[in-house]
Amino acid sequence: MEEDDDVVVSDDGRRLRPVKSLLRALDILSALAQSDRPLTLSEIVTRTGFSRTAAYNVVTTYEIRGLVRRDSHSRYELGWGLFELGEKVHSRSDLNDVARPVVEDLAEGTGETVLLGVLDQDSVIYVEKAESRRSVRMVEAPGRRLPLHESVTGMVLLAYASPALRERYMIEHKASRRKLEQRITEIVARGFVTSVQDLDPDLSSASVPVHGPDNQTIAALTVAGPASRLTQERVEAFLPDLLSAAATISKAIGGRARY
């Protein structure tokens, strides 16, 4: 049976048929989001592969809706319209409302940065955070997207993701498949993951799943800080508080902690 190139399999296994032209147009927003400065039209063309005319038509359409703004030097950046849309999502999220005080309390108790991440396709996005008050601390921007295997948050989400998503991710990362499979098995068996300078020589962290209705994993709660302060002993010391905090969030949104 031949594969249909137009069909995309969603995280929950559904077969979706996207509008390709719209997907391509969204690549421009992605290019602007990934840049740390406004981009010229020529730079957008280079980064996305659009023709100059097509790129101009897309960015001007976005500009009309406030999704993109053009500065006085004819460079483009994300517009406030996207922020407004994001705020709508944020304000309507029961998860955020429930998790925010728990995240803040955990950060206060551990003295380290606490993050709440959710799965978005093959990446993790942080939707809540409370930074450590210490001068040397882990800093993460809300909304930043990271590959799943590059953080403990992402590894937890990958471990509890649907079999279809896990298999697809493994295929895309063949070189590290065996290591990923071993790590996932350990995470599911223990119910959490810790990393003391494993993923980043300057960082230590621990992450646990947050479960929603139907016992599905909908997020991961993480404590992270500099490795110079977060030794293996300290990570293990705050692990019970991390597990308890995740359980509190899970119960509040109709889930049940598995640990």
Secondary structure, 3 states (H helix, E strand, C coil): CCCCCCCEECCCCCEECCCHHHHHHHHHHHHHHHCCCCECHHHHHHHHCCCHHHHHHHHHHHHHCCCEEECCCCCEEECHHHHHHHHHHHHHCHHHHHHHHHHHHHHHHHCCEEEEEEEECCEEEEEEEECCCCCCCCCCCCCCEEEHHHCHHHHHHHHCCCHHHHHHHHHHCHHHHHHHHHHHHHHHHHCCEEEECCCCCCEEEEEEEEECHHHCEEEEEEEEEECCCCCHHHHHHHHHHHHHHHHHHHHHCCCCCCC
